[in-house]
């Protein structure tokens, strides 16, 4: 859940209510991140999972902790947590 909130605040995903059930949320990539993925694919770069697969669990945990700290600071500077 924390990762979803962080990625939503960063503009990477959008959450919407699921049809017919207000308790469930649908998560979709934003057009901006889809475009980044297209550019990465066109550049012949490896898929993200191949890169992440080479990072240790400890380093991934540190990355998540750093992103959470960044998100907290972002929200302090811009209440509401969304970029303009």
Secondary structure, DSSP 8 states (H G I E B T S, - for coil): -HHHHHHHHTTSEEEEEETTEEEEEEEEE-HHHHHHHHHHHHTT---HHHHHTTS-HHHHHHHHHHHHHHHHHHHHHSTTS---
